[in-house]
């Protein structure tokens, strides 16, 4: 159950960023979102969207990805980084989808994580955005900011996911990720966050620790 403090944080996020669901990765179907999410590892959504604009024309379905030439796909996705592993996983994932799931992306967490290159983060993006299942996606923004706000203490993304499942009401699981991504991109940077512009400093453990250090002359 969410505490009074957590509810106050969520209310401020709702007020600042609205409660509209938004996916930052461009896609027209579940398969495209799956591929885009795999490409987004260690890469910005903006860059992924540039790459997938042509990629999804060249490879319009899972079958075409399943039959892609590895070296050619590597070059197609090279700007997203880590393209050797990403290309290998995309082809293997597409082949398994075609062989075992009729080319359709499943909504079950266990089925999704059985796919090559698909971990809990990617699976939860699909479950939340496509199947509208309450899911928490722990990306770098969610990890960093949840720890700063004291909503999570762990370092491991999977453990943070379960911490947030306990801390947040289900109706905010997907929404929290959307809001925190925006907050992390605009204000709460990993380095040199804009604390002077932040509406959550009252709840930020890192901000309070830094203020206490300055007061003590540290």
C-alpha positions, 0 to 999 in steps of 0.5 A, a space after each residue: 500500500 502506498 504511503 502518504 509520502 508516496 501518494 504526495 510524490 505521485 500527485 506532484 508527478 501527475 500534476 506536472 506531467 499529466 496522467 496520459 499514457 505515452 510510449 516514446 518508441 515509435 511503433 505500429 504493432 507489438 512486433 515493432 515495439 519489441 524490436 525497438 525496445 531491444 534496440 533501445 538498450 544503451 541507446 536513446 529512444 530518439 536515435 532508435 526512432 531514427 533507425 526504425 523509420 527505415 528498418 521497419 520498411 525493410 523488415 515489415 514483419 517477424 518473418 523478414 527479421 527471422 530471415 535477415 542476413 546477420 551482417 546486413 542487419 548489423 549495419 542497419 542497426 549500427 547507430 544504436 550501438 552493441 549492434 553485433 549482439 542486438 542483431 543476433 538476438 533480434 534474428 533469434 527472437 524473430 525465429 522463435 516467435 515464428 516457430 513457436 508463437 505463429 509470429 505473434 508477440 505473446 503477452 505472458 511474462 514467462 513466454 516473453 522472457 523466454 525469447 532471446 534478448 528479452 529480459 524483464 524490462 523489455 517484457 514489461 514494456 510490451 506487457 504495459 504498452 501493448 497488453 495494458 497489464 500493470 507493469 513496472 519498467 526499470 530503466 536508468 531513469 527509474 533506477 536513479 530517481 527511485 533511489 533518490 526519492 527513497 522509493 527503492 534501495 536496491 541496485 539490481 533492476 529486478 529487485 527495484 522492480 519488486 520494491 516499486 511494486 510494493 511502494 506504488 499503487 497498480 494504477 501508477 505502475 506504467 504511468 510512473 515510468 512514463 513520468 519519470 523518464 520525462 522528469 529524468 530527461 528534463 530535470 533529474 539528470 544523473 550528473 548535475 541535476 537541476 535541483 533549483 527547478 525541481 518540484 520534488 526536492 522535499 522528497 529527495 534523499 540525495 538533495 537533503 544529504 547534499 544540503 546537510 553536507 553544505 550546512 556542516 561545511 563539508 
